[in-house]
Structure formats: structure tokens, C-alpha cells
Amino acid sequence: MSITTERLASRILRELVHIINDVIKNTKIGYITITETKVTRDLSYCYVYYTIIDDSIEAKEKAQQLLDEGKKEIRMKLAQKVNNLRKIPDLIFKYDEALAYGNHINKLLGDINNTK
């Protein structure tokens, strides 16, 4: 990533943290945490990685569905906040598996320590 795309990704991350939980108000899912954003070189797409507290399959699917349904409103609010761009990148939401993987590794390490 170039400096421009890194700065844009950082700015989008800061803004999306506030916007997403204003748009997505679902008590079953809870708080959606944005972990990372990556903007493509041509600035046309922005990959938004998120996590939720409940890591069940149903909750992940519901969160993805709500984010996809609210994408237009989220993008419009983002355009109001980031007004120095000619075109706001299309948002692509992806669940961040890194946290779940880290928890799985910690559990395995804990099991190994308990068996000694």
C-alpha cells in the first residue's frame, strides 16, 4: 500500500467506527468492532474487517446481512465525513477470523499447560 492509500484506510477506519454502530442497531449482535480497513490502489474498493463478541455462525451471518443491507447508508455517511475525495470507495465487509484464531490457539496452549 502506498502512503496515500494507508492514510485513506486509516481515516476511513476512524470514521467507520462511529458510523457503523449508529446505523446498525441490533441488540442481538451487540457492538461491531472494526479491526482493519484496506483500500485498493485505484481507490475503488475498501475492505472493512470486523469482529463481534458472539462468534456463533448465526451471529456472524446476521452481522454480515445487516452490514450489507446498511452499506448504502454507511457509505453516504462516510462521504459526508470524508469530503475531500472525488469518489468514495465501495465497501466490502469481511469477518475478521484473526481474533477467533488467536482465541483457539490460546485455548490449545492452555490445554497443553493443564496436561503437564
C-alpha positions as CSV (number, residue, x, y, z in Angstrom):
1,M,0.0,0.0,0.0
2,S,1.2,3.5,-0.7
3,I,1.2,6.3,1.8
4,T,-2.0,7.8,0.2
5,T,-4.0,4.5,0.5
6,E,-2.7,3.9,4.0
7,R,-3.8,7.3,5.1
8,L,-7.2,6.9,3.5
9,A,-7.6,3.5,5.0
10,S,-6.8,4.9,8.4
11,R,-9.2,7.8,8.0
12,I,-12.0,5.5,6.8
13,L,-11.3,3.2,9.8
14,R,-11.7,6.2,12.3
15,E,-14.9,7.3,10.7
16,L,-16.5,3.9,10.3
17,V,-16.0,3.0,13.9
18,H,-18.6,5.7,14.8
19,I,-20.8,5.3,11.7
20,I,-21.4,1.6,11.7
21,N,-22.8,1.3,15.2
22,D,-25.1,4.3,14.6
23,V,-26.5,2.7,11.5
24,I,-26.6,-1.0,12.7
25,K,-28.6,-1.0,15.9
26,N,-29.3,-4.7,16.7
27,T,-29.3,-5.8,20.3
28,K,-28.8,-9.5,19.3
29,I,-25.4,-8.8,17.7
30,G,-24.2,-6.2,20.0
31,Y,-21.3,-3.9,19.2
32,I,-19.5,-4.4,15.9
33,T,-15.7,-3.7,16.1
34,I,-13.9,-2.6,13.1
35,T,-10.4,-4.1,13.2
36,E,-8.8,-3.1,9.9
37,T,-9.5,-1.4,6.6
38,K,-7.6,-1.9,3.3
39,V,-8.1,0.4,0.3
40,T,-7.2,-0.8,-3.2
41,R,-4.6,1.1,-5.2
42,D,-7.2,2.6,-7.5
43,L,-9.2,3.7,-4.5
44,S,-12.4,2.0,-5.8
45,Y,-12.8,-0.7,-3.1
46,C,-12.3,-0.7,0.6
47,Y,-12.2,-4.0,2.5
48,V,-13.6,-3.5,6.0
49,Y,-12.7,-6.2,8.5
50,Y,-14.9,-6.5,11.6
51,T,-15.5,-8.7,14.6
52,I,-18.4,-9.2,17.0
53,I,-18.4,-10.6,20.5
54,D,-20.7,-13.6,19.7
55,D,-18.7,-15.7,17.3
56,S,-21.5,-18.2,16.6
57,I,-22.3,-18.8,12.9
58,E,-25.8,-17.4,13.2
59,A,-24.5,-14.1,14.7
60,K,-21.8,-13.8,12.0
61,E,-24.3,-14.3,9.3
62,K,-26.7,-11.8,10.8
63,A,-24.0,-9.2,11.2
64,Q,-22.9,-9.7,7.6
65,Q,-26.5,-9.4,6.4
66,L,-27.1,-6.2,8.4
67,L,-23.8,-4.7,7.2
68,D,-24.7,-5.5,3.6
69,E,-28.2,-4.1,4.0
70,G,-26.9,-0.9,5.6
71,K,-24.0,-0.5,3.2
72,K,-25.6,2.4,1.2
73,E,-26.4,4.4,4.3
74,I,-23.0,3.8,5.8
75,R,-21.3,4.9,2.6
76,M,-23.4,8.0,2.4
77,K,-22.5,9.0,5.9
78,L,-18.8,8.2,5.2
79,A,-19.0,10.5,2.2
80,Q,-20.2,13.3,4.4
81,K,-17.3,12.8,6.8
82,V,-14.5,12.3,4.2
83,N,-15.4,15.1,1.8
84,N,-12.0,15.5,0.1
85,L,-12.4,12.5,-2.2
86,R,-13.9,12.6,-5.6
87,K,-15.4,9.1,-5.2
88,I,-16.0,7.1,-2.0
89,P,-14.7,3.5,-2.3
90,D,-17.2,0.7,-2.4
91,L,-17.3,-1.0,1.0
92,I,-16.7,-4.8,1.2
93,F,-17.3,-6.2,4.7
94,K,-15.5,-9.3,5.8
95,Y,-15.5,-11.0,9.1
96,D,-12.0,-10.9,10.7
97,E,-11.1,-14.5,11.6
98,A,-7.8,-13.5,13.3
99,L,-9.3,-12.9,16.7
100,A,-11.2,-16.3,16.7
101,Y,-8.0,-18.0,15.5
102,G,-6.0,-16.3,18.3
103,N,-8.5,-17.5,20.9
104,H,-8.3,-21.0,19.5
105,I,-4.5,-21.0,19.9
106,N,-4.8,-19.7,23.4
107,K,-7.2,-22.5,24.3
108,L,-4.9,-25.1,22.8
109,L,-1.9,-23.7,24.7
110,G,-4.0,-23.6,27.9
111,D,-4.9,-27.3,27.3
112,I,-1.2,-28.2,26.8
113,N,-0.3,-26.4,30.1
114,N,-3.0,-28.2,32.0
115,T,-1.9,-31.6,30.9
116,K,1.6,-31.2,32.2
